[in-house]
Amino acid sequence: MSQSIDLINLDTLAQELATIQQTGSKRIALLGSRHVPITHQTLIEMMTYALVLSGNRVITSGATGTNSAAIKGAMRADPNLLTVILPQSLDRQPNESRQQLEQVMHLVENPSNDNLSLAEASYICNKEIISRCQQLICFAFHDSRTLLQTCKDAEEQRKVVTLFYFD
């Protein structure tokens, strides 16, 4: 039993090392809470700006807070390297997000999820985002169930996960 655990840990370590050493561009998912202080949003925007300037493709969702900051940073650096996947249709997004989202070139809507709760639609959306990325950077609170489950799902798919807690 311990041998299989050691192999899994060694495999995970090898995958993380390969991702860190990769010099080419990566597909990085950036997700997080809607309830983020403005100072944190500024840092997320700057980090995303730097990731895109380095040639990385950023994939996020369309909510306020973390995702909005990521969109701002990516749009400033290179709008072509940003993909936004919405949990539902654009019409179901908050008014404060819609104007920003209408500027995104690579926008994926999911109107088939309009009949679901936002939590259910977000979970499905996050799974799609994870399937498209190599690495996940997530900003969450310790009680952010959907985001923490997304991180767990990404780890199970052997994605490199970097999780930052706000609390």
C-alpha positions, 0 to 999 in steps of 0.5 A: 500500500505505501508503495502505491502512495509513494508512486503517486507522490513521485508521479505528482512531483515529476508532473509539477517539476515538468510544469515549473520547468516548462519554458513555453506558454501554458494554459493557466486557469485563474478562478476565485471568490467574488468577494475580494477586497480591491487591494487583492483585485489589483494584485490579481490583475497585475499577476494576470497581466504578467502571466499573459505578457509572458505568453501564457493563455489565461482561462477564467469565468465571468464573475465579479471579484477575482475573475473580473480582475483576471479579465482586466489584467489579461485584456490589458496585456493581450486580449487574444490570450484570454478565454472566459467561460461563463457558467450560464448565458451572458444574459444571466450575468450581473449588469456590472460584469456584462459590459466587461464580458462583451469586450472579450474575444473568446467568450463561451456561454453555457445557456443550457445551464440557465435553469440550474442554480448559480452554484451548480452551473459554476461547478460545471463551468469550473470543471470545463475550465479545468479540462482546458488548463495545465495549471490552476491558480485559485483564490478562495476562502476556507468555506468556498465549497465550490472553489475548493472542490474545483481544486480537488478535481484539478489535483485528481486530474494531475493539474498543478494547483496553487491555492491562495486563501483570503482568510 
